[in-house]
Structures are given as C-alpha cells and as structure tokens.
C-alpha cells in the first residue's frame, strides 16, 4: 500500500476531495498536517471528511457578505466578534466544520481575546456563513455543533437556515436581523458590487440601512 502525505497533494481552486472512514484521531492528524495557514476548508461528520479549495469568486463574495453583516451590526449598535473560518469541532459529536465566516453576537463577550475554542464548554457561533459555489454545504456538522443560524449563498440567492430542535428549516427572516429583508437585500448589493465596486456598494448599503432604521422607528 502506498501512503502519501497530504502536503504532497496539490489542491487547485474549485477542487473537492472526500475521504471516508476517517476516525477522529486521523481527522486531528490531518488538521495538524494541513496547518492553520492554508487556503482549504474542511467539513467532518461521522467519519466522512471533505476538503475544499475555494475559487477566487467564492472568497470575494464571502468578504462582501461579511462586510455587509458588520455594517448591519454596527448600525444597529450591536456588539460582535467575528472568528472567520475558525475550526469548530467536538469529538463527542464526531463533527468538525470551518465556515466561510462566522459571528458571535449574543455571546460575543465570551470570545473577546479567546485564541482557542472548545465547544464542549464554549458556545457555537450565532451565525455561520457559507458560500456554495463548488459544493453544497452539508448541514450535518452544523447540526451536531448546534449553530443556531446559517446563511447559504448560491446561484445569486441567499438562503437562511434556522436550527429548530435537531434539524434546520428554511426561513424567510433572520433571527439576528428579523426586521431586515436580508434574503432580498444581500444578493442585491452583491450584484451591485460587480458593477460599481466594493467600496461604493458598502457605502450604499450603509446608507440604505440608516434610511430603513429611520423610517421604521416605532
């Protein structure tokens, strides 16, 4: 049997590799070998490990959505901690995931200055964001880790998934931003960025949020 180290395998953008029958210790060893400074993302659940390398389009959309979320939080005077693509894992649930972006909002204070996350004692992020261009996000790992809200962007649309019990359901509204039509507005401003650029788009979005808040005050 030929044994190769993962560092001997070159993953190109847009590629996806699935490994089966991976026990937890092997998963941990693979994470160590891949290292923290890499361009790949992983998803692990019940022995199946998926390794993905995002396309440049994926990364650009991820950054824009993250910036739009920060503007919403800022204009609503909410506090947050963004942990980006941190590896979240729980051995007792045999699950691990690296979101494209994620935010702690209700539990932001617990994450201030925290360099290591242990989901056996720490809460999961309040919001995870996934950009599904080359593959579709599998909710199983998120279910195991009990992440309450996932945003999935694919084919120009935003889908909100809320955890109810032990499964996700699609929702037209966000738990975090219930008064904003994020399903319509996030894709609209992503499209705007393709023609007007990121800077002007973010400024326009901030202005839209301010006007919305001003006209919807109780």
C-alpha positions as CSV (number, residue, x, y, z in Angstrom):
1,X,0.0,0.0,0.0
2,X,1.3,3.4,-1.0
3,X,1.0,6.1,1.7
4,X,1.0,9.8,0.7
5,X,1.2,12.8,3.0
6,X,-1.5,15.4,2.3
7,X,1.2,18.0,1.8
8,X,2.3,16.0,-1.2
9,X,-1.1,16.5,-2.9
10,X,-1.7,19.8,-4.6
11,X,-5.3,21.0,-4.4
12,X,-6.3,23.5,-7.1
13,X,-9.1,26.2,-6.6
14,X,-12.5,24.7,-7.0
15,X,-11.4,21.2,-6.1
16,X,-13.2,19.0,-3.6
17,X,-11.8,15.8,-2.1
18,X,-13.9,13.4,0.1
19,X,-12.2,10.9,2.4
20,X,-14.3,8.1,4.0
21,X,-13.8,6.1,7.2
22,X,-11.7,8.7,8.8
23,X,-11.5,8.2,12.6
24,X,-11.3,11.2,15.0
25,X,-7.6,10.8,15.6
26,X,-6.9,10.8,11.9
27,X,-9.0,13.9,11.5
28,X,-7.0,15.7,14.1
29,X,-3.7,14.5,12.5
30,X,-4.9,15.8,9.1
31,X,-5.8,19.2,10.6
32,X,-2.3,19.3,12.1
33,X,-0.7,18.4,8.7
34,X,-2.7,20.9,6.7
35,X,-1.8,23.6,9.2
36,X,-3.5,26.8,10.1
37,X,-2.2,28.9,7.2
38,X,-3.9,27.2,4.2
39,X,-6.4,28.0,1.5
40,X,-8.5,24.9,2.0
41,X,-11.7,24.4,4.1
42,X,-12.7,21.2,5.9
43,X,-16.0,19.6,6.9
44,X,-16.1,16.4,9.0
45,X,-19.0,14.4,10.3
46,X,-19.3,10.8,11.4
47,X,-16.1,9.6,9.7
48,X,-16.5,11.5,6.4
49,X,-14.0,14.3,5.7
50,X,-14.4,16.8,2.9
51,X,-11.6,19.1,1.9
52,X,-12.4,22.0,-0.4
53,X,-10.3,24.7,-2.0
54,X,-12.4,27.9,-2.7
55,X,-12.4,29.8,-6.0
56,X,-11.5,33.5,-6.1
57,X,-15.2,34.3,-6.7
58,X,-16.0,32.4,-3.6
59,X,-13.6,34.5,-1.5
60,X,-14.8,37.8,-2.9
61,X,-18.4,37.1,-2.1
62,X,-17.5,35.8,1.4
63,X,-15.7,39.1,2.2
64,X,-18.6,41.2,0.9
65,X,-21.3,39.4,2.9
66,X,-19.1,39.6,6.0
67,X,-18.7,43.3,5.5
68,X,-22.5,43.7,4.9
69,X,-23.2,41.9,8.2
70,X,-20.7,44.1,10.1
71,X,-22.5,47.2,8.7
72,X,-25.9,45.9,9.9
73,X,-24.5,45.1,13.3
74,X,-22.7,48.4,13.6
75,X,-25.8,50.5,12.6
76,X,-28.0,48.5,15.0
77,X,-25.4,49.2,17.7
78,X,-24.9,45.5,18.3
79,X,-21.6,44.1,19.6
80,X,-19.9,41.2,17.9
81,X,-16.8,39.1,17.5
82,X,-16.0,37.6,14.1
83,X,-14.0,34.4,14.0
84,X,-13.8,34.0,10.3
85,X,-13.0,30.4,9.2
86,X,-12.1,29.1,12.6
87,X,-12.2,25.3,13.0
88,X,-15.1,24.3,15.2
89,X,-15.1,20.7,16.4
90,X,-16.4,18.3,19.0
91,X,-15.0,14.9,19.5
92,X,-18.1,13.6,21.3
93,X,-20.2,14.5,18.3
94,X,-17.6,13.3,15.8
95,X,-18.1,16.6,13.9
96,X,-15.9,19.5,12.7
97,X,-16.5,22.4,10.4
98,X,-14.8,25.6,9.1
99,X,-17.4,28.1,8.0
100,X,-16.5,30.7,5.4
101,X,-17.3,33.3,8.0
102,X,-19.0,33.3,11.4
103,X,-20.1,35.8,14.1
104,X,-20.6,35.7,17.8
105,X,-23.3,38.2,18.8
106,X,-25.3,37.1,21.8
107,X,-22.1,35.5,23.3
108,X,-19.6,38.0,21.9
109,X,-18.2,38.8,25.4
110,X,-17.1,35.2,25.9
111,X,-15.0,35.3,22.8
112,X,-13.1,38.5,23.4
113,X,-9.4,37.6,23.5
114,X,-10.0,33.9,23.1
115,X,-7.5,32.1,21.0
116,X,-8.7,28.6,21.2
117,X,-12.3,27.4,21.0
118,X,-13.5,24.3,22.9
119,X,-17.2,23.6,22.0
120,X,-17.5,21.3,25.0
121,X,-17.5,24.4,27.1
122,X,-17.8,27.3,24.7
123,X,-21.0,28.2,22.8
124,X,-21.1,27.8,19.0
125,X,-21.2,31.0,16.8
126,X,-24.6,32.6,16.5
127,X,-24.3,33.0,12.7
128,X,-22.3,31.0,10.2
129,X,-22.0,32.0,6.5
130,X,-21.3,29.6,3.7
131,X,-20.7,30.4,0.0
132,X,-21.8,27.4,-2.1
133,X,-20.2,27.7,-5.5
134,X,-18.3,24.5,-6.0
135,X,-20.2,22.3,-3.5
136,X,-23.3,22.4,-1.3
137,X,-22.9,22.9,2.4
138,X,-23.9,19.8,4.4
139,X,-25.8,20.8,7.5
140,X,-25.0,17.7,9.5
141,X,-21.8,19.0,11.1
142,X,-23.6,22.3,11.9
143,X,-26.5,20.4,13.4
144,X,-24.1,18.4,15.7
145,X,-22.4,21.6,16.8
146,X,-25.8,23.3,17.3
147,X,-25.1,26.5,15.3
148,X,-28.5,28.4,15.5
149,X,-28.4,30.2,12.1
150,X,-26.7,29.5,8.8
151,X,-26.7,31.7,5.7
152,X,-26.0,29.9,2.4
153,X,-25.3,31.9,-0.7
154,X,-25.6,30.1,-4.0
155,X,-26.6,30.9,-7.6
156,X,-27.2,34.5,-6.7
157,X,-29.6,33.8,-3.8
158,X,-29.4,33.8,0.0
159,X,-30.9,31.0,2.0
160,X,-31.5,31.3,5.7
161,X,-31.5,28.1,7.8
162,X,-32.6,28.2,11.4
163,X,-32.0,25.3,13.9
164,X,-35.2,24.0,15.4
165,X,-34.8,21.0,17.6
166,X,-32.2,18.8,15.9
167,X,-32.7,20.0,12.3
168,X,-32.6,23.1,10.1
169,X,-35.6,24.7,8.5
170,X,-35.6,27.3,5.8
171,X,-36.7,30.8,6.9
172,X,-37.7,34.0,5.2
173,X,-36.3,36.0,8.1
174,X,-33.1,36.0,10.2
175,X,-33.1,35.5,14.0
176,X,-30.5,38.2,14.3
177,X,-31.9,40.7,11.8
178,X,-35.7,40.0,12.0
179,X,-36.7,43.4,10.7
180,X,-34.5,43.4,7.6
181,X,-35.2,41.7,4.3
182,X,-31.7,40.2,4.1
183,X,-32.8,37.5,1.7
184,X,-33.6,40.1,-0.9
185,X,-31.1,42.9,0.0
186,X,-27.8,40.9,0.5
187,X,-28.0,39.4,-3.1
188,X,-28.9,42.8,-4.5
189,X,-25.9,44.5,-3.0
190,X,-23.6,41.6,-4.0
191,X,-24.8,42.2,-7.6
192,X,-24.2,45.9,-7.2
193,X,-20.6,45.3,-6.2
194,X,-20.0,43.6,-9.6
195,X,-20.7,46.8,-11.5
196,X,-19.9,49.6,-9.0
197,X,-17.2,48.0,-6.9
198,X,-17.0,47.0,-3.3
199,X,-16.3,50.4,-1.7
200,X,-19.3,52.2,-3.3
201,X,-21.5,49.2,-2.6
202,X,-20.7,49.1,1.1
203,X,-21.4,52.9,1.4
204,X,-24.7,52.4,-0.4
205,X,-25.7,49.6,1.9
206,X,-24.8,51.6,5.0
207,X,-27.0,54.4,3.7
208,X,-29.8,52.0,2.9
209,X,-29.7,50.6,6.5
210,X,-29.7,54.0,8.0
211,X,-32.7,55.1,6.0
212,X,-34.5,51.9,6.8
213,X,-33.9,52.3,10.5
214,X,-35.0,56.0,10.4
215,X,-38.3,55.2,8.5
216,X,-39.2,52.2,10.7
217,X,-38.7,53.6,14.2
218,X,-41.6,52.7,16.5
